[in-house]
Amino acid sequence: MTFNTTVQESFGKVAEDLEIITDSSMIDRKSWSDFVRNNLHGNVFQTPQMYDVFEQTEGFTPILIAARKNGKISGVLLAVIQKEIKGVPGILANRAIIRGAPLIDNEDEEVLNQILTKFNEKIQTKALITQIRNWADTSNYKSVFLQCGYRYQDHLNILLDLEQSEEVIWKNINREKRKSINKAYREGVRVELESPHADLTATYFILQELYKRIQLPYPDIDFFKKWQRNFDVEPRFLVFAAKWEKETIAFRYVLAYKNVLYISYAGALNKYYQKCANDLINWEVMLWGKENGYTVYDFAGAGSPHVPYGVRVNKMKFGGQTCNIGRYEKINRPILFFIAKFGFYLWKKISFK
C-alpha cells in the first residue's frame, strides 16, 4: 500500500505488525474510546473528549501518538502543550504535560518505546520540558522511560476508597475535620451539584482568587466551558458549589470517569474561612460518589514525599491512602529551560505585586 506525503508524516510502520500514528483523524474515535475504557489504567486524561477540549481552547495544543498492532490499537499517548505565560513568545512559554499515560496494551515494552521515541521527536522543538504525570504504577516498564531520556521522580497521590461504608469513611476522617464539617452544617452551609450547563462565573472567581494568592498561572474560564461542552455523559464534568445564604463560598471541579472522581480544581473564599465550607464540600462529594456508584475519590496529587507540603497534610486528614506512583520528566532544551525559569520568576514578581 502506498500513501501520499501528508499521510506518511503521520502514519508509519516501524515493524511488520506495528504502526505509529500521529494524526488524530486517522484513529477511529470509538476504537480510541473503547481502548481507554478497557485498559486497566485507562483514565479521563487520555480520552478523545480530552483531546477535543485541548484542541478547542486557546493556549492548549494536543499531541496524540497512537500505536496500532495487527490492526488494533495497542497504545495511546495524549499530551498537551500548555502556554504558561501569556505574551511570552514561542517555546519559552511552553511545557508538555502527559497525564495518566502512555496507556499500553499488555505492558508491551516495544509499543511503549516506539510511542515515546516518536513523541520525543515531535516535542523537541515545541516545548522546553515534558512531564509525565502517572496515574498508575509504571514500575514494570520504568527502564523504557529511562532509556528514552526521562528522569524518574517520586511523587505522591492520595486515593480514598468509596466502597467502604459511610461509617468507616467518617471514622477515618481526622477528628478536627469532622468537627469542621459539623460546624459547616450548623453555620447553614449547603453543597449543591450544579446543573450541567450552569454559569461558572461564581466558582471561577474563587479559582482566580486562589491562584492569584498562591502566584500560579491558571486556565481561562473558556477552558472549563469546553469541559462543560465535551464532558456531558462519559466522562462527566461535575461542579459542586458550597453556598452560604445566597453566595457561593467554595467549589470543586470534578471529572468523573469509569469508577473514579478526579478532584481537578478546588477552592474557597478566604473571607468565609470560618464557615469550614472547604471541608464540608469534600465530605459531600464523597457521599455523592458513593451514592452514584463511584469507588475512588482521587485527590489529584500530593507532591514529592521529600518536600514538606501543607496541601498534602490537609488532604491526608480525610482518611485516604497515599501511593507513590511517581512521575517522569525530560528537559528538552536545557539552556532555554534555565532562561525560562528565570523569566517565570520575574513574571511572578511583576504580576503579583
N, C-alpha and C positions, 0 to 999 in steps of 0.2 A: 504494500500500500504506500502511496506517496502522499505528501502533504505540501500545501503551499507554505511560503516562508513564514507567514504570520503564525500559522498553526505549529510549525516546527519549533518556534521560540517558546511556546507554552506547553508543548506536549512532546515528550521524547522517551524512547525506550532506552533504559540503562542496562537491561538484561533481557533475555529472551522472553521471560514471563512478567517483567516488571516495567511499568510506565510511570513516569513522574509528570504531573500535570500542574501548571501554574496559572491557568485561566479558569476562573470560576464558571464561566459559561459552558465549559466542556465537561462539567460534572453534573450529573442528574441530581436535582435538588432532593428528591425523595430518597435516593440511594445515600446521599450525604447525610440527610437527617436520620435515616434508619441506622447508618453506621455509628453515628454518635450515640444514639439512644441505646443501641445494643452493646456498645463497647462497655466493658466493666468499669472503666474510668471516665466514661462519657459525661460531659458537663456542659452547662449552658454557654460557656465561653467559646465553644468550638462549633456551635450550630450555624446553619446558614442564615438564620434570623439575625444572629450577632454580626455576621458579615454585612448584612443589609444595613444595620444601624451604622456601622463604621463607614460604609460607602456613601450613605446619605448625609453624614454630618461633617460640616466644615472643620478642618483641623485633624481629621482622622483618615488614615489611608489603610485599608485592609490588604493583607497579602495572604493568599491561600497557596499552600503546597499540598498536593494530594498524591497518593500512590495508588495505583491500580495493579493488582496481581492476578493474572489469569482472568482478566475481565472484571474483577470485583474490587471495590475499594478496600485497601488494606492499611491505609494510614491517612491521617489528616492533621495538618498544622495550620491553624488560623492565627495570624499575627496582626497587630495593628501598629502603624507608625503614628505616634502622637506628637503633635507640635506643642511643646510645653509652654513656651512663652510667645505671645503674640508680638509681632513686629520684629522678631529676630529672624534674619534671613537663613534659608536653606537648612543644611544638615546640622548647623549649630543648635537648632531648637528641637531636633527630632530624636526620639528614642523609640525602639521597637519593643513591644511587650507581647509575650505569648502566655496567655493564661490557660492553665489546665491542659497543656499539650506538650508535645505531639501525642495524639492518640494512635496507637499501633495495634494491629490485629495480632493476637498470639505472641506479643512481645518479640516480634520479628526484628532482629537487630539489623539485618540488611536493609529493610524498609526504612527504619529509623535513620540509619546512616545516610541513605540517599536523600531523604527528605531534608535532613539538617544540612547536608552538603549543598543542595540546591538553594535552600533558604539563605545560607551564608553568602552564596554568590549574588543573590538578588539584593541583599540588605547592605552589602559592604559600603556602597556609596550613598545610601539613603538615610542611615541613622547612625549616630555615634556609638550607641550601646544597645545591646539586646538583653532583655531579661526574660527568662523562662520561669514563670511562677507556677510551681507544681500545685496540683490539687489532689495528687495521689502519690504513693510511693513509687519512685522510679529507680530504686537502688539496683534492681536486677539488670538494668542496662545503663548504669551510670558511666561505665567505661566508654560507651559510644559518644556520650555528650563530651567527655573529656577529650577523646580523640578528635572531635570536631571543633575543639578550641574553646569550650565552655568551662568556666570555673565554678565548682560547687560551693554553695554557702548554706550553712544551717539556717533554717527559717521555720518558725512555728505557725501552726494554726490551732484553733480551738473548735471542737465539734461537740455538740450536745445531742445525746440520744433521746429522740422524742418517742421512742417505743416504750420507754419507762412510764410507769404510772404517773399521773399528775402529782400524787402524794410524794413519790420518790423525788421527782424533779424539784418540787417545792422544798423538800427537806435538804436537798443538796445545794440549794442556793444559800449563800453566806447570810448569817443572821442579820447583819447590818443591811443587806439588800432587801431581805424580807420585810424589815421594819420600814424601809423606804417605800416599798411597794404598797404596804398597808397605809402609810401616810398619804401617798398619792390618792388612794381611794377616798380617804377621809377628806382630803382637800377638794374633792369633786372633779378630779381629772378623769377623763374618759378617753378610751382609744377606739378609733373608728378605722375600718378599711374603706378607703376612698373608692368611688366608682372608677371603672377602668379609664375613663376619659376626663377625670376631674382636673380642675385648674391646679397647676403645680406651683403657682406663684408663692403661696404661703410657706410651703415646705422648702422650696428652693431658696427663699430668703434666709431661712435658718441655715441651710447648707453654705450659702455665701458668707454669712456672718462667722460661721465656724472656720471656714478655710482661710478667710482673711485674718482671723485671730491667730491661727497656727502657721500663717505665712506659707501656704502651699497653693499652687495653681489648681483650678477646678474646671470642669466642663461647663460650657454654656447651657442654658436651660433647654435649648434646642436638642441637645443630646438626649435628654430624658424624655422629651416629646417623641423622639424617634423610638425610644423604648416603649412608650405607650402604643405607638402605631404598629410596631413589629412583634411585640411580645403580648399577644392578646389571648392565646389559647395554651400553647405549649411551645416554648417557655411562656411564663406569665410575668408581667411586671406588676407588683403589688405596692401600693402606697398606704402605709399605716400612719395615721396622724393622731397625736395625743393633744386633746383640747381641754382648755380650762375656760369656763364661761363660753365666750364665742371666739376665742383666739387659739390658733394652732401654736403650741409651745414646744413640740418635739415631733420627730418623724423618723420613719425607717423606709428606705427604698429597698425593696426585696425582689430578687429574681427567683422564681420558683420553677424548678425543672426536675423531672423524674421524681425522686423522693426527697429532694433537698431544698431547703430555704437558704438562699445565699443573701446574707445581710450586706448589701453593697454600699450604701451611704446612710449615715445616721447623724443625728444631732439634736440639740435642744437649745432654746433661747436662754442665754446667761441670766437674764433678769428674773426668770422663773425657776432658777435652780432649786429653790427650797420646796417646790411643788413635787420634786422627785419623778417627773414625767419620764425621764430617760430610763429609769429602772422599771417603771410600770410598763412601758411600751415593749421592752424585751419580754417580760412575762406574758403579756397579752398576745404577742406574736407567737410565742411558744405554744400557748394554748390553742390558738387558731390553727397552727400547723398540725398539732395532734388531732384536732377535730376534723381536719380535712385530709388526713392520710399521709402527711409528710413524716419522715422518720429521722431526719437530720436537720439540726439548726446550725448553720455554718457561720461562725463569727467573722470569717473572711480576713484572716491574718492576725498574727500576734508578735511579729518582729523577730529579731535574732535572739536566741537564748543567751548570747554572750553580752548583750547590751540591756541595761535596765530600761523598762518600757512601761510607763504608767497605764497605758491603754490595755496592755496585756493583763496587768494585775486586776484591773477593773472587770475585764471580760471573764477572767477565771472565777470571779466571785459568783458567777451564775451556775457553776457546777459542771461545766463542760470538761472534756478531756483534751489535754494538749498533745499534739503529734508533730514530730519534726520531719516534715516532708521535704524541706529544703527548697532551694531554687538554684538556677544556673544563670551565669552572667558572662557576657562576652563583650569586651570593648573593641569595637570595630575600627575606630580611628583614635588611637591613644593621645596624640598631640592635640587634636581638635577637641577631644573629650576634656582634657585639662583646661583648655581655654573656655569651653562652655561651662564648666563647673565654676570657674571664677566669675563668668558673666552672670550665672544664676545667683551667685552670692550678691553681686552688685544690684541685680534686679530686685531681690528681696529688700535690700537696704532702701532703694528708691521707692518701691511700690508700697511698702508697709510702714512708712514714717508716721 
